[in-house]
């Protein structure tokens, strides 16, 4: 799922917003932005 889709799905939804944060962190870990 693309970050854009994650942002759209998270609009107006606290639980979904947390999922967006988790997804972005997972993407960041997956791409090696965090060590």
KAFENMO-V954381 format. One record per backbone hydrogen bond with DSSP energy under -1.0 kcal/mol. NH is the residue of the N-H (numbers start at 0). CO is the residue of the C=O. E is the energy in kcal/mol with one decimal. If there is no record, write none. Layout:
# KAFENMO-V954381
[[NH & CO & E] [NH & CO & E]]
This chain:
# KAFENMO-V954381
[[5 & 1 & -2.0] [6 & 2 & -2.4] [7 & 3 & -2.2] [8 & 4 & -2.6] [9 & 5 & -1.5] [10 & 7 & -1.0] [12 & 9 & -1.6] [16 & 12 & -2.7] [17 & 13 & -2.2] [18 & 14 & -1.9] [19 & 15 & -2.3] [20 & 16 & -2.4] [21 & 17 & -2.7] [22 & 18 & -2.7] [23 & 19 & -2.8] [24 & 20 & -2.5] [25 & 21 & -2.6] [26 & 22 & -2.8] [27 & 23 & -2.5] [28 & 24 & -2.9] [29 & 25 & -2.7] [30 & 26 & -2.0] [32 & 27 & -2.6]]
